Amino acid sequence: MKIQVQVAAALAIALMAGCDNVPSFKVEGNISGAEDKVLYMEHSSINGIVLLDSVKLGSSGSFRFSEERPEAPDFYRLRVDNKVINFVADSTETISINSDYESFSSGYDINGSESNGKIKELSLLQAELQNNVNNLARSGMPVGLVQDSVRRMVDTYKNKIKRNYIFEAPDKSYSYIALFQQLNGLMIFDSLTNKDDVKCFAAVATSMNNKYPHSDRSRNMYNMVIKGMKNTRTPQQQPVMEIPSDKITETSIIDIPLKDINGTTRHLTDYKGKVVLIDFTAYATPESGARTLALRELYKKYASKGLVIYQ
């Protein structure tokens, strides 16, 4: 009986040791000026942000997280309040990140793989673009000029990212990050309706599928590209169908019911006698955010004089 107990104890110890030996990666470093702040370690999954761990920072600002190594390169982030540092992990490595609270997202130092250095570069470039667009929206320029300027700015930015990151190294993790950058909360690269952007997604998806064919991200990218290619395929010309004149009825105004931000339904016909601007926009486009900001400023200026905006 004594021997059996000893064998069982040995097996239990071996099992616990096996659990401790699960391949993992570590993230450690210091965040100065953040005493009593909570530092979060999060997974940037394809389904959204998932909280993994957290720690309340002390006076030294030191931290250390350990997570199971992903089967393929995967993306994570450190967060304090609304400030974020993005990084990639792809092996049993130790990633060292040092920063301070005030410049947490831009002034950090990170060691390790080339991809994490490039991800920081992309983060700084995106922040600069966002700042330039914000300045344009506050410039007081006419709406049309703001839209044209933002469009040119975004096109220049995309060409730079395509040339220096995506097409330069489509097999690198930072190229994946580049595709999912946002401006005003909207995707800069359009995987659904922009034919040139779909080519960028296709380049990265092909590389990912070759290196990590069983990865969820690889399959997700492949599906995105297939959908984008279908959407951007040149449609066949359809014969124009003429409508008999006796089937056409003229009307003085087309009534459009829309809900306002409070959920109240407003009818276009309710605003007879006012100056009504009807604006059509696609929220998936990068310039849509700046366009909406410009319209908001226009509304603030002329609402008291009867301006109504239907978007």
ZAKOLSE-131484 format. One record per residue: x, y, z of N, C-alpha, C in turn. Coordinates in steps of 0.2 Angstrom, whole numbers, plus 2048, in hexadecimal, padded with zeros to 3 digits. Layout:
<recs>
n.east;n.north;n.up;ca.east;ca.north;ca.up;c.east;c.north;c.up
X;Y;Z;X;Y;Z;X;Y;Z;
...
</recs>
This chain:
<recs>
n.east;n.north;n.up;ca.east;ca.north;ca.up;c.east;c.north;c.up
804;7FA;800;800;800;800;804;806;800;
80A;806;804;80E;80C;805;811;80D;7FE;
813;808;7FA;816;809;7F4;811;80C;7EF;
80B;80A;7EF;806;80C;7EB;805;814;7EC;
805;816;7F2;804;81D;7F4;80A;821;7F1;
810;81E;7F2;816;822;7EF;816;823;7E8;
813;81D;7E4;813;81D;7DD;80E;823;7DB;
808;823;7DE;803;828;7DD;805;82F;7DE;
809;830;7E3;80C;837;7E4;811;839;7DF;
815;834;7DD;81A;835;7D8;816;837;7D1;
811;834;7CF;80D;835;7C9;80A;83C;7CA;
807;83E;7D0;804;844;7D0;809;84A;7CF;
80F;849;7D2;814;84E;7D2;816;84F;7CA;
817;849;7C7;819;849;7C0;814;84D;7BB;
80D;84C;7BD;808;84F;7B9;808;856;7BA;
809;859;7C1;80A;860;7C2;810;863;7BF;
815;85F;7BF;81B;862;7BB;81A;862;7B4;
816;85D;7B1;814;85E;7AA;810;864;7A8;
80C;866;7AD;808;86C;7AC;80C;872;7AC;
811;872;7B0;816;878;7B0;81A;879;7AA;
81B;873;7A7;81F;873;7A1;81C;874;79A;
816;877;79B;812;879;795;816;87E;791;
818;87E;78B;81B;883;787;818;88A;788;
81B;88F;78A;818;895;78B;81D;89B;789;
81A;8A1;788;81E;8A7;787;81D;8AB;78D;
822;8B0;78E;821;8B4;794;822;8BC;791;
81E;8C0;795;81F;8C7;794;820;8CB;79A;
826;8CE;79A;828;8D2;7A0;82B;8D9;79F;
82B;8DD;7A4;82E;8E3;7A3;82C;8E8;7A9;
82C;8EE;7A7;82B;8F4;7AC;827;8F9;7A9;
822;8FB;7AD;81E;901;7AB;81E;907;7B0;
822;90C;7AF;824;911;7B4;81E;916;7B4;
81D;919;7BA;818;91E;7BB;811;91B;7BB;
810;915;7BC;809;912;7BC;807;90E;7C2;
80A;910;7C8;809;90D;7CE;801;90D;7CF;
7FF;907;7D2;7F8;906;7D3;7F3;905;7CD;
7F6;906;7C7;7F2;904;7C1;7F2;8FD;7BF;
7ED;8FB;7BC;7EC;8F4;7BA;7EF;8F3;7B3;
7F4;8EE;7B2;7F6;8EC;7AC;7F3;8E6;7A9;
7F0;8E6;7A4;7EC;8E0;7A1;7F0;8DD;79B;
7F0;8D6;79B;7F3;8D2;796;7ED;8CF;792;
7EC;8D1;78C;7E7;8CF;788;7E9;8CC;781;
7E4;8C7;77F;7E5;8C4;779;7E1;8C7;773;
7E4;8C9;76E;7E1;8CC;768;7DE;8C6;763;
7D9;8C3;765;7D7;8BD;761;7D3;8C0;75B;
7D1;8BB;757;7CD;8BD;751;7C6;8BE;753;
7C4;8BC;759;7BD;8BE;75B;7BD;8C4;760;
7C2;8C7;761;7C2;8CD;765;7C8;8CC;76B;
7C8;8D1;76F;7CD;8D2;774;7CB;8CD;77A;
7CF;8C9;77D;7CE;8C4;782;7D3;8C6;788;
7D0;8C7;78E;7D5;8C8;793;7D8;8C2;796;
7DF;8C2;796;7E2;8BC;799;7E5;8BC;7A0;
7E7;8C2;7A2;7EA;8C3;7A8;7EB;8CB;7AA;
7EC;8CC;7B0;7ED;8D3;7B2;7F1;8D4;7B9;
7F4;8D9;7BA;7F8;8DA;7C0;7F7;8E2;7C2;
7F7;8E3;7C8;7F7;8EA;7CB;7FE;8EC;7CC;
800;8F1;7C8;807;8F3;7C8;809;8F7;7CF;
80F;8F5;7D1;812;8F8;7D7;816;8FE;7D6;
81A;900;7DA;81E;906;7D9;824;905;7D4;
826;8FF;7D4;82B;8FD;7CF;829;8FC;7C8;
822;8FB;7C7;81F;8FA;7C1;821;8F4;7BD;
824;8EF;7C1;826;8E9;7BE;820;8E4;7BD;
820;8E0;7B8;81B;8DB;7B6;81D;8D5;7B3;
81A;8D0;7B3;81C;8CA;7B0;815;8C5;7AE;
814;8C4;7A8;80F;8BF;7A6;812;8B9;7A3;
80E;8B4;7A3;810;8AD;79F;80A;8AA;79C;
80A;8A9;796;804;8A6;793;807;8A0;78E;
802;89B;78D;804;896;789;806;898;782;
80B;895;77F;80D;897;778;808;895;773;
807;89A;76E;802;898;769;805;893;764;
801;890;760;803;88B;75B;806;88F;755;
803;895;754;806;899;74F;806;8A0;752;
80A;8A5;74E;80B;8AB;751;804;8AE;753;
803;8B1;759;7FD;8B4;75B;7FE;8BB;75E;
7F9;8BF;75F;7FA;8C6;760;7F7;8C7;767;
7FA;8CB;76B;7F8;8CD;772;7F9;8D4;773;
7F7;8D6;779;7F8;8DE;77A;7F8;8DF;782;
7FC;8E4;784;7FC;8E6;78B;7F8;8EC;78B;
7F4;8ED;790;7F0;8F3;790;7F0;8F6;797;
7F0;8FD;798;7EF;900;79E;7EA;906;79C;
7E4;906;7A0;7DF;90A;79E;7DD;909;797;
7DD;90E;792;7DC;90D;78B;7E2;90E;787;
7E8;90D;78A;7EE;90D;786;7F1;906;785;
7F3;904;77F;7F4;8FE;77D;7FB;8FD;77A;
7FE;8F7;77B;804;8F5;777;803;8EE;774;
803;8EE;76E;802;8E8;76A;809;8E4;769;
808;8DD;769;80E;8D9;768;80C;8D2;765;
811;8CF;762;810;8C8;760;814;8C3;764;
812;8BD;765;816;8B8;768;815;8B2;764;
81B;8AE;762;81B;8A9;75E;81F;8A3;760;
822;8A3;766;826;89E;769;826;89E;770;
82B;89A;773;82C;89A;77B;831;8A0;77C;
82F;8A6;77B;834;8AB;77B;832;8B0;782;
836;8B4;784;835;8B9;789;835;8C0;786;
830;8C3;786;82F;8CA;782;82F;8CF;788;
834;8D3;787;835;8D9;78C;832;8DF;78A;
82E;8E2;78D;82B;8E9;78C;82C;8EE;791;
82F;8F3;790;830;8F9;795;82D;8FF;792;
829;903;796;826;909;794;824;90D;79B;
821;913;79A;81E;917;79F;817;918;79E;
814;91A;7A3;80C;91A;7A2;80A;920;79D;
80E;926;79D;80C;92B;799;80C;92A;791;
812;926;790;813;925;788;813;91D;787;
80E;91A;78B;80E;913;78B;80E;910;784;
809;912;780;808;90F;779;80D;911;774;
811;917;775;816;919;770;81D;919;772;
81E;91A;778;825;91A;77B;828;914;77D;
825;90E;77C;827;908;77F;82D;905;77B;
831;901;77F;837;8FD;77C;835;8F6;77C;
836;8F2;777;834;8EB;777;83A;8E7;773;
83C;8E2;777;841;8DE;774;83F;8D7;771;
843;8D4;76D;841;8CD;76A;840;8CD;763;
83B;8CB;760;83A;8CA;759;83A;8D0;755;
83C;8D0;74E;83B;8D5;74A;834;8D8;749;
82F;8D3;749;828;8D5;748;826;8DA;74E;
828;8D9;754;826;8DE;759;828;8E5;758;
82F;8E5;756;831;8EC;754;82D;8EF;74E;
82B;8EB;749;827;8EE;744;820;8EF;746;
81E;8EB;74B;817;8ED;74D;817;8F4;751;
81C;8F5;754;81D;8FC;757;81D;901;752;
821;900;74D;821;905;747;81A;906;744;
817;901;743;810;902;740;80B;906;745;
80C;904;74C;808;908;751;809;90F;751;
810;911;750;811;918;750;80F;91C;749;
810;918;744;80D;91B;73D;806;91C;73D;
802;917;740;7FB;917;741;7F9;91D;745;
7FC;91E;74B;7FB;923;74F;7FC;92A;74C;
801;92B;748;802;931;745;7FD;932;73F;
7FB;92D;73C;7F5;92E;737;7EF;931;73A;
7ED;92D;740;7E7;92F;744;7E8;936;746;
7ED;938;749;7EE;93F;74B;7ED;944;745;
7F0;943;73F;7F0;947;73A;7E8;948;737;
7E5;942;737;7DE;942;736;7D9;946;73B;
7DB;946;741;7D8;949;746;7D9;951;745;
7DF;953;744;7E0;95A;743;7DD;95D;73D;
7DC;959;737;7D8;95B;731;7D1;95C;733;
7CE;957;737;7C7;958;739;7C6;95E;73D;
7CB;961;741;7CA;967;745;7CC;96D;742;
7CE;96C;73B;7D2;972;738;7CD;977;736;
7C6;976;735;7C1;97B;733;7C1;97B;72B;
7C5;977;728;7C4;977;720;7BE;974;71E;
7BC;976;718;7B5;973;715;7B5;96C;715;
7AF;969;716;7AF;962;717;7B2;95E;711;
7B1;961;70B;7B3;95D;705;7BB;95D;705;
7BE;963;707;7C5;963;707;7C8;95E;70C;
7C5;95E;712;7C7;959;717;7C7;952;714;
7C1;950;711;7C0;94A;70F;7C6;948;709;
7C7;94D;705;7CC;94B;700;7D3;94B;703;
7D5;94F;708;7DB;94F;70B;7DC;948;70F;
7D7;946;713;7D7;940;716;7D8;93A;712;
7D4;93A;70C;7D5;934;707;7DC;934;704;
7DF;93A;703;7E6;939;700;7EB;937;706;
7E9;939;70C;7EE;937;711;7ED;930;712;
7E7;92D;712;7E7;926;713;7EA;922;70E;
7E9;924;708;7EC;921;702;7F3;921;702;
7F6;926;704;7FD;926;705;800;922;70A;
7FC;922;710;7FE;91D;715;7FD;916;713;
7F8;914;710;7F7;90D;70E;7FD;90B;709;
7FE;90F;704;804;90E;700;80A;90C;703;
80C;910;708;812;910;70C;812;909;710;
80C;907;713;80C;901;717;80C;8FB;712;
809;8FB;70D;809;8F6;708;810;8F5;706;
814;8FA;704;81B;8FA;701;820;8F7;706;
81F;8FA;70C;825;8F9;711;823;8F3;716;
81D;8F1;716;81B;8EC;71B;818;8E6;718;
812;8E7;715;80E;8E1;713;811;8DD;70D;
813;8E1;707;816;8DD;702;81D;8DC;703;
820;8E0;707;827;8DF;709;828;8D8;70C;
824;8D6;711;824;8D0;715;81E;8CE;717;
81A;8CB;712;813;8C9;713;813;8C3;718;
819;8BF;719;819;8BA;71E;81A;8BB;725;
81B;8C2;726;81D;8C4;72D;817;8C6;731;
817;8C5;737;811;8C6;73C;80F;8CE;73B;
814;8D2;73A;812;8D9;73A;80E;8DB;734;
80E;8D7;72F;80A;8D9;729;803;8D8;72A;
802;8D2;72E;7FB;8D1;730;7F8;8D7;735;
7FC;8D9;739;7FA;8DF;73D;7F9;8E5;739;
7FD;8E6;734;7FC;8EC;730;7F5;8EC;72C;
7F3;8E6;72A;7EC;8E6;727;7E6;8E8;72B;
7E7;8E7;732;7E1;8E8;736;7E2;8EF;73A;
7E6;8F3;738;7E7;8FA;73B;7E0;8FE;73A;
7DE;902;73E;7D8;906;73E;7D9;90E;73E;
7D5;911;73B;7D4;918;73B;7CD;91A;73D;
7CD;91E;743;7C6;920;745;7C2;91A;747;
7C5;914;749;7C1;90E;74A;7C0;90A;744;
7C2;90C;73E;7C0;908;738;7C6;906;735;
7C6;900;732;7CB;8FD;72E;7CE;901;729;
7D5;902;729;7D8;906;724;7D8;902;71D;
7DA;8FC;71E;7DA;8F7;718;7D3;8F4;717;
7D0;8F4;712;7C9;8F1;711;7CA;8EA;70D;
7C8;8E5;711;7C9;8DE;70F;7C2;8DC;70B;
7BD;8E0;70A;7B7;8DE;707;7B6;8E1;701;
7B7;8E8;700;7B5;8EB;6FA;7BA;8EF;6F6;
7C0;8EF;6F8;7C6;8F2;6F5;7CA;8ED;6F2;
7CB;8ED;6EB;7CE;8E8;6E7;7D6;8E8;6E9;
7D9;8EE;6E9;7E0;8EE;6EB;7E1;8EC;6F2;
7DD;8ED;6F7;7DE;8EB;6FE;7DD;8E4;6FE;
7D9;8E1;6FB;7D8;8DA;6FB;7DE;8D6;6F9;
7E2;8D9;6F4;7E8;8D6;6F2;7ED;8D6;6F8;
7ED;8DB;6FC;7F1;8DB;702;7EF;8D5;707;
7E9;8D4;708;7E7;8CF;70C;7E8;8C8;709;
7E8;8C8;703;7E9;8C1;6FF;7F1;8C0;700;
7F5;8C5;700;7FC;8C3;700;7FE;8C1;707;
7FB;8C4;70C;7FD;8C1;713;7F9;8BB;715;
7F3;8BA;712;7EF;8B4;713;7F3;8AE;710;
7F6;8AF;70A;7F9;8A9;707;800;8A7;70B;
803;8AC;70D;809;8AB;711;807;8A7;718;
802;8A9;71B;800;8A6;721;7FE;89F;720;
7FA;89E;71A;7F7;897;719;7FD;893;717;
802;895;714;808;891;713;80C;88F;719;
80D;894;71E;810;892;724;80C;88F;72A;
806;891;72A;802;88F;730;7FB;88D;72D;
7FA;888;729;7F4;886;726;7EE;884;72B;
7F0;882;731;7EB;880;736;7E9;885;73B;
7EC;88B;73A;7EB;891;73E;7E4;894;73D;
7E0;896;743;7DA;899;742;7DB;89F;73E;
7E0;8A3;73F;7E1;8A9;73C;7E2;8A8;734;
7E6;8A3;733;7E7;8A2;72C;7E0;8A0;728;
7DC;89C;72B;7D5;89A;728;7D1;8A1;728;
7D1;8A5;72D;7CD;8AB;72D;7CF;8B0;728;
7D6;8B0;727;7D8;8B5;721;7D6;8B2;71A;
7D7;8AC;71A;7D5;8A9;713;7CE;8AA;712;
7C9;8A9;717;7C2;8AB;715;7C1;8B2;714;
7C5;8B6;717;7C4;8BE;716;7C6;8BF;70E;
7CB;8BC;70C;7CD;8BD;705;7C9;8BB;700;
7C6;8B5;701;7C1;8B2;6FD;7BB;8B6;6FC;
7B9;8B9;702;7B3;8BD;702;7B4;8C4;6FE;
7BA;8C7;700;7BC;8CD;6FC;7BD;8CC;6F5;
7C0;8C6;6F3;7C0;8C5;6EB;7BA;8C4;6E8;
7B5;8C1;6EB;7AE;8C1;6E9;7AB;8C8;6E8;
7AC;8CC;6ED;7A9;8D2;6ED;7AC;8D7;6E8;
7B2;8D6;6E7;7B6;8DB;6E2;7B6;8D8;6DB;
7B3;8D2;6DA;7B4;8D0;6D3;7B0;8D4;6CE;
7B2;8D6;6C8;7AF;8DA;6C4;7A8;8D7;6C1;
7A3;8DA;6C3;79C;8D7;6C1;79B;8D7;6B9;
797;8D3;6B7;796;8D2;6B0;791;8D8;6AE;
791;8DB;6A8;78C;8E0;6A6;785;8DD;6A6;
781;8E0;6A9;77A;8DE;6A8;776;8E3;6A3;
771;8E0;69F;76E;8E4;69B;769;8E9;69F;
769;8EF;69D;765;8F5;6A0;75E;8F3;69F;
75A;8F3;6A4;753;8F2;6A4;74F;8F8;6A4;
74B;8FA;69F;747;900;69F;741;8FF;6A3;
73F;905;6A6;739;905;6AA;734;908;6A6;
72E;905;6A5;729;909;6A1;727;90F;6A5;
725;915;6A1;724;91B;6A4;71D;91B;6A8;
719;917;6A7;712;916;6AA;713;913;6B1;
719;910;6B2;71B;90D;6B9;71F;912;6BE;
720;918;6BB;724;91D;6BF;71F;922;6C2;
720;923;6C9;71C;928;6CC;721;92D;6CF;
720;933;6CE;724;939;6D1;721;93B;6D8;
726;93D;6DC;724;93F;6E2;728;945;6E4;
726;949;6E9;729;94F;6EA;72F;94E;6EF;
72F;949;6F3;734;947;6F8;734;940;6F9;
73A;93D;6FA;73A;936;6FC;73B;936;704;
736;933;707;737;933;70F;73C;92D;711;
740;92F;715;745;92B;718;744;92A;720;
742;925;722;742;925;72A;749;922;72C;
74C;925;731;752;923;734;752;924;73C;
755;920;73F;755;921;747;75B;926;748;
75A;92A;74D;75F;92E;74F;763;92B;755;
768;92E;758;76D;92B;75D;769;929;763;
763;92C;764;75F;92A;76A;75A;924;768;
75A;922;762;755;91C;760;74F;91F;75E;
74E;925;75D;747;928;75B;747;928;753;
742;926;750;741;926;749;73F;92D;746;
743;92F;742;742;936;73F;741;935;738;
73C;939;735;73A;939;72E;73D;93F;72A;
73F;93D;724;741;943;720;73C;948;71F;
736;946;71E;730;94B;71D;72F;94F;723;
731;94D;729;730;952;72F;734;958;72E;
739;958;72A;73E;95E;72A;73C;963;724;
736;963;722;735;967;71C;736;96E;71E;
739;972;71A;73B;979;71B;742;97A;71E;
745;975;720;74C;975;723;751;973;71D;
757;975;71E;75D;973;71A;75F;96C;71C;
75E;967;717;75F;960;719;765;95E;714;
76A;95B;718;770;958;714;76F;951;715;
76E;94D;70F;76E;946;70F;775;943;70D;
778;940;711;77F;93D;710;77F;936;710;
782;933;70B;783;92C;70A;78B;92A;70C;
78C;925;710;793;924;712;793;91C;713;
799;91A;712;79B;912;714;79F;912;71A;
79D;910;720;7A0;910;726;7A7;90C;726;
7A7;907;721;7AD;903;721;7B3;906;71D;
7B2;90C;71B;7B8;910;717;7BB;914;71C;
7C2;915;71C;7C6;919;720;7C4;920;721;
7C2;923;71B;7C0;92A;71B;7B9;92C;71E;
7B5;926;720;7AF;927;722;7AF;92B;729;
7B4;929;72D;7B4;92C;734;7B5;933;734;
7BA;935;730;7BC;93D;72F;7B6;940;72C;
7B2;93D;727;7AC;940;724;7A7;941;729;
7A6;93D;72E;7A1;93D;733;7A3;943;738;
7A9;943;739;7AB;949;73E;7AA;94F;73B;
7AC;950;734;7AB;956;731;7A3;958;730;
79F;953;72F;798;955;72F;795;957;736;
798;954;73B;796;956;742;798;95D;743;
79E;95F;741;7A0;966;742;79B;96B;73E;
799;969;738;795;96D;734;78E;96D;737;
78C;968;73A;785;968;73D;785;96D;744;
78B;96C;747;78B;971;74D;78B;978;74B;
78E;97A;745;78E;981;743;787;983;740;
783;97F;73D;77D;981;73A;777;97E;73C;
777;97A;741;771;977;744;76C;97C;746;
76E;981;749;76A;987;74C;766;98A;746;
769;98A;740;766;98D;73A;762;989;736;
761;982;739;75C;97E;735;75F;978;731;
766;977;732;769;971;72F;767;96B;732;
765;966;72E;764;95F;730;768;95A;72C;
76C;956;72F;770;951;72B;76D;94A;72B;
76C;947;726;769;940;725;76F;93C;722;
772;937;726;778;934;724;776;92C;724;
</recs>
